[in-house]
Amino acid sequence: MRTFWRFLFRGIMIVVGSLVLLEILCFLVITLSIYHIYGQLREGEPVRYDPYALYINLHGERPTANNAPYGTKDLTTIWMFGGATTRGISLKDDETLPSFVSRQLNQVPPVMPAHVVNFGVDGFNALMEVKYLQKALIERPIKPQIITFYDGDNDCAYFAQYRTPYAHQGYRQVRGLVESYHHSFFGMFKSLNAAWYTSSVRELYDKMREGVFAVSPDDPALKEYLNQCVARYDYVDKVARCFGAHFQLFWQPCWWVETGTVAPDVKEQENKTIILNKRWAMEKNYVLIYNALLERLHSKPYFMDLRNILTSRQQPVYESDGMHLNPTGDRMVAKFIGDFLKKKYGPAAVGSRGTEALSSNYTARLN
């Protein structure tokens, strides 16, 4: 009998030890991968809980350089939403996309006086940005005349990871903690339950779904995701018009989805530096989801496709993940966005068409 209990105890210890070792191994794979790609041990920046948006950056909106002050004559207030590509990965506040856009509007003739607010949050996709927009419209006294979303990358990434229309950063962890209390016996043991839903094993599995396991074009979840995304953007467009503002969606460039011709020497350099490159399912997943969303959105009046905006580059502009841009890339995108906003909403456009006037007293019919 003692032998039985001894073997049972030993077997349990082997299983537990194996699970611990597996967790440690997955933790090391994830952490070292993040460090290899982003140069830091943690993904993204510190955040804090927010009752509207689930979480936002610990420091709130990032300062924007080159802004015209509030009170400037004919000032246009622009709110820019997006993920880390909007917030900026540079340590300098004047090297973010919104700062470059502000410079293009305020300093490059013809001048369009603007105050740009950087609402970018690392990891945010359209789903999270809609929530953040709601928070800002409720809490901020000064409303915008233009609202922009700079999307595409995170929308592809999180659907590829979680395969649900409601995917966002931390989707599995948050959902598990909220729902499992009543759904499983271990939900009563909150600390153990939290450890399970935030385990490195599950996180690594989700990341492998993004980059290793291909998304099926016939997946019902993908079709529902496309429907939900279109509905979200249509909703933002209607809400913007309610506040007398205009909504503009910029579909951001990504290394994997470019179809234009890039200088061969530049492409060769990027092939050596882009992590995962074209050898994994990540490229296929991104192209599939990105193009499917683009096809559904391209006819919307608020949509602008920036897929090939960087193909004229004479030097590499993508960081090693193929999504984030260096300052040179952000300047190229900002020049286009700034010129586009001037042409569509600037004084010359308003004077020639009238219908594009940026009025804070206008209320749209939501039909």
WOHU-V909214 format. One record per pair of residues at least 4 apart in sequence whose C-alpha atoms are under 6 Angstrom apart, sorted by the first residue. I is the first residue (numbers start at 1). GAP is how many residues later the second one is. Records with the same first field share a line. If there is no record, write none. Layout:
I: GAP ; GAP
//
This chain:
5: 4
7: 4
13: 4
14: 4
23: 177 ; 178
26: 174 ; 175
27: 4 ; 173
28: 4
29: 4
31: 10
32: 4
34: 4
35: 4 ; 5 ; 6
44: 78
46: 12
47: 9 ; 10 ; 11
48: 7 ; 8 ; 10
49: 5 ; 6
50: 4 ; 5
52: 83
53: 78 ; 79
61: 57 ; 58
62: 56
64: 35
65: 29 ; 34
66: 36 ; 37
67: 35 ; 48
68: 46 ; 47
75: 38 ; 39
76: 38
77: 37 ; 38 ; 67 ; 68
78: 38 ; 66 ; 68 ; 69
79: 37 ; 38 ; 68
80: 38 ; 39 ; 68
81: 38 ; 39 ; 68
82: 4 ; 38 ; 67 ; 68
83: 37 ; 38 ; 39 ; 40 ; 41
84: 4 ; 37 ; 38
85: 239
86: 11 ; 34
87: 33 ; 34
88: 8
94: 5
97: 233
100: 231 ; 234
101: 233 ; 237
102: 4
103: 4
104: 4 ; 234
105: 6 ; 7 ; 233
106: 5 ; 6 ; 7
123: 46
124: 4
125: 29 ; 30
129: 4
136: 4
145: 100 ; 213
146: 99 ; 100 ; 101
147: 100
148: 99 ; 100 ; 101
149: 100
150: 100
151: 100 ; 101
152: 99 ; 100
154: 4
156: 130 ; 133
158: 9 ; 10
159: 4 ; 8
160: 50
161: 45 ; 46 ; 48 ; 49
162: 5
164: 57
165: 60
167: 4
172: 4
173: 24 ; 25
175: 4
176: 4 ; 21
180: 4 ; 7
181: 6 ; 7
186: 7
187: 6
189: 4
190: 4
195: 4
200: 4
208: 4
209: 4
211: 70 ; 71
212: 68 ; 69
214: 67
215: 70
221: 4
236: 4
237: 10
240: 5 ; 6
241: 4 ; 123
242: 121 ; 122
244: 115 ; 116 ; 118 ; 119
248: 54
249: 53 ; 54
250: 54
251: 54 ; 55
252: 54
253: 53 ; 54
254: 69
255: 67
256: 27
257: 30
258: 49 ; 50
260: 48 ; 51
262: 49
266: 49 ; 50
270: 4
273: 47
274: 46 ; 47 ; 48
275: 45 ; 46
278: 5
284: 4
286: 4
287: 4
291: 4
294: 4
317: 8 ; 9 ; 12
318: 4 ; 6 ; 7
319: 5 ; 6
325: 4
330: 4
334: 4
336: 4
341: 4
342: 4
343: 6
344: 5
345: 4
347: 4
350: 4 ; 6 ; 7
//
